[in-house]
Every structure is written in C-alpha cells, then in structure tokens.
Amino acid sequence: MNRATFLEELGRYIALDAAEEEMRARMHAFVAAHEDCFRRSLLIGHITSSCWIVDLPRGRALLTWHKRLNRWLQMGGHVELEDATLLDAALREAREESGLVRVRPVSPAIFDVDIHPIPARKDEPEHFHFDVRFLFEADPSEPLTVSAESREIAWVPLAEVVERNPDASMRRMVAKTAGR
C-alpha cells in the first residue's frame, strides 16, 4: 500500500455531504499521522476496504448479514499484505465473501468513506475502521456462496436497503447509487 498515493486520493475525493467530509478529513489526518495505518495491529484503528456491489441497472445491492456485527452490511474487511491497493483489497473481499467470480470495479476511484467503531472482543479492544469503499458491478444470476463471516447474502432492492440497515452510511451509498 502506498500511503502517499492514498493521501493524494483522499485529498481529491469529494464527499457527498458535510458528515462524509468530516470523515474524509479525519481519515486523511489519521493516515498522515500513522505510518502503520493499513495494519490490523494498529489497535486504535486501521484502514479497511469495502465493496458496494450493485447490479448493472443499479436497482439492487448485494448485502451480507454479518455474523459478528449482527446486521446487514456491504462486503469488505481488512487490508492484507498481498493487496497492492485498497481497490485490490476490496476486490479480494468481494470474491471471498460472495463467491462471485465476475465481479468488477466500476471505477478505481473511491466511492465512499466511513469511520465506524468496532466493538471489543476477547483478543482486541474497541477500535475504529476507517473504511474506504469502491463501487462494483456484478450479475445477480451468478451463483453466490455464503462465507464463514456471514449468515446470509442477498441481492436487495435499493429501496429496501435502508429498511435492513438504516445507518447513515448505507443511506449515503444508496443515494449515491440512485444518483448515478
């Protein structure tokens, strides 16, 4: 991962609203202050990478029922050493968590940013995920596989995403998708 390149990308990113802009600025400051920002071993928080997967007509998003967090979310997770970029990490997560083979990024540009707390568990304290999200497309007719991290995965109409998860970040990604 190239921290300087990522800082440039964050500097160019235009947030949807004031709340997302505050998170973008906070993420930029975090990355600038922590050389190890991509490492899970940074216990106060770390950069993660997610994929907002939609169908070609942009009418549905692929969501996962996350076992540990017990709610519907986009797919994504931690950055691994083999990931050359955050986009590579998001693509790896998309494939691992859905079983999709033909999933593809719409653009290499950042789609959304979000910062959210992750509850403590026995081997790690509460910390923050500084999540960078990318927009992907996939064909809903391609078979899906539920990963060990999930209870279920489903193609959800955009109009129903917020019913399943009313968080501001989900509302924001739905609004960005509907506006494309």
Summary of the structure (lengths in Angstrom):
residues: 180
radius of gyration: 15.4
end to end distance: 28.9
largest distance: 43.9
contacts: 539
relative contact order: 0.21
helix: 32%
strand: 30%
